[in-house]
Amino acid sequence: MKWSRSLIPTLKENPKEAETPSHRLLLRGGFITQHQSGVYTFLPLGWRVMLKIQNIIREEMDAIGAQELLMPALTTGDVWKLSGRWESFGKDMFKLKDRKGKDIALAPTHEEIISLLAKDYIRSYRDLPQIWYQLQTKFRDEPRPRGGILSSQRIHNERFIQLLTKTGKVWKSVIRNIKKPIPKFSRDAV
């Protein structure tokens, strides 16, 4: 497609809502557009960059034998209550109720889900090691989203979880940017 026919709305002036240099450049360069604080649309140019970054991550993860998976963005409240983080996440988690009145949430992270997968499908030390990762959108109700797309209400990030063995126990090690510990699930808990 020709540049003249592409949706690349560049700006001459710095947007007043952009506080960081990277945020200003993304807005001015036509990579993203901002709808409200922390809510963005990736425009065609920005989305192409995002896809290229994801492909680089996939290539590197595949090279070390990792397996990509996709976990649900909408999760049951029971999982979060079991880990104790339904309340501790506070207002940062988008909480909803389904038609039947059951608690559900937009996942701000996926440690609970990956822990349940490990609990359900890793039956023996022979199943280890495993390296699982996902490239997915996370949802958090940040009190004051600043810093452009790096700290927004919709966080596009890459996380991977490596499951290791040591003295017959399964150790869960979250490798990137985890702020809270992984909940401990026993096989009888769920």
N, C-alpha and C positions, 0 to 999 in steps of 0.2 A: 504494500500500500504506500502511496505517496505521502510525504510529510505534510503536504498542503491539505490532504484529505483526512489526516489523523486527528484524533482528539488529544491535543497537547496544549491545554490552556495556560500559557506562561504568563507570569506577572512581572511588571516592571518594578513595583515597590514591594518592600518587605511587609507581609501581612502583620497587623498589630497583635493578632492572637498567637503568633509564632514566637516562642521564647528562646529556643535554642537555635544555633546556626544550622544544624542538620534539618530541623523542622522547617525553617525558612527556605532552605534550598529545595526541599522536596515540594513545598507548595509553589514556590516561584518557578521551578522547572517543569511543572505540569505532571509530576509523578503521582500526586495524591490530591484530593480535595477534602476539606474538613467540613463536616456537617454541624458538629457541636464539639465541645471540649471532650476529647478522647474518642470521637467517632469519625472515621475516615472512609473514603472510597478510594481504592487503588485504581487509578486511571490506566488506560492501556500501556503506557510507557512504564509506570510503576509496577503493574502486574507482570510485565515481561521480565523486569528485574527480579521480582519476587520468585518467579518460576525458575529463573536461572540459578538463583541462590539455592532454592530447594533441590534442583538437580545436582548441584555441586555437593550438597549435604548427602543426598541419596548415594551418589557415587562413592563418597568417602565411607559412609556407613556400610554400604554393600561390600566394599573392599576389605573390611574387617570382619565380615560375616554376620553383620546385624540383619535383623528381620524387621521390615516396616509393617506396622499395623495401624488401624484407624479405630480409635475409641470414640464412644458417643459424646457429642457435645451436651446432650440432655441426659442427666443422670438421676437415678433414684435418690431420694433423701435418706433412705435406709443405710446406704453405703456410708454416707457422711456422718450419720448418727452413730454408726458402729465404730467409726474411727475417733469420734469425739470432736470432729471438726465442723459439724453442722452449726454449732453455737460459736465455736472459737473463730470461725471465719468472719462472723459478724455481718456487717453491712456490705462487705466486699463481695459476697456471693449473691448472685441473682437467684432468689428463691421463688418458686411458683407452686401452684397446686394443679393437679390434673382434674379431669371431669369427675373423678370419683373422690376427690378431696385428698389424694395422696400427695405427699411432699415430693417435689422434684426440683432440680437446680440446673442452671447452665454451668458447666464445669469450669471452675477457675484454674484447675489443675487436674491431673489424672493419677496421682499416686494411689488413691484408694482403688481405682479400677485395675491398675496394673498389679497391685498387690493381690486382688481377688483372682486375676488371671493366673498369677504364679501359684497361688494356693490351690486352685482348681486343676491346673494342668501339669504342674511339676510334681511328679509322684515319687521321684527317687533322685539320688545324687547323680545317677546315670543320665538324667535329662539335662544336666548342667554341663558347662555354662551356657547361658542364653543371653543374647543381647537383643533387646527390643527397642524400637524407637517409633516415634510418630511425628508428623508435620501437621499441625492442626491449629485452629483458632481456639483461643481460650477466652473466657468472658469474666471480667472483673469490674465491679463498680468502684473504681478508684475514687477516693475522696476529692482529689484535685489532679486529674490527669495532666501531666506536663511532659515535655520532652518529645512531642511528636508521636510517631508510631511505636517508639520503644516503650512508652508507658501510656497505654490507652485503655479504653474499656474493652476493646477487642484486641487481644494480643496474639499475634502470629508468631509462634516460636517453635523451636526444635528442642525436644528433650529425648534423652535416651536413658534407658534403665538397664543396667547390667546385673545379672544374677550370677553370683559366684558361689563356690562351695568352700567350706573351711571346717574341718573336723566334723563332717557329717551334717552341719547346719546350713540352711540357706541364708545367705547374707544379701540383703537388698541394698544396692548402692546407687543412689540417684546422682548422676554425674554432673548435670548442668543446673545451676541457678535454683536450687531448691531452698526455700526459706523455712519450711516446716518439716519435721521428721516424718518419715513414712510410718503409717499406722501398722501396728503388729496385729495380724489376723491369725487366729488358730484355725485349724481345719474344722473345728466344731462351731466356730463363731457364726457362720452363715449357713 
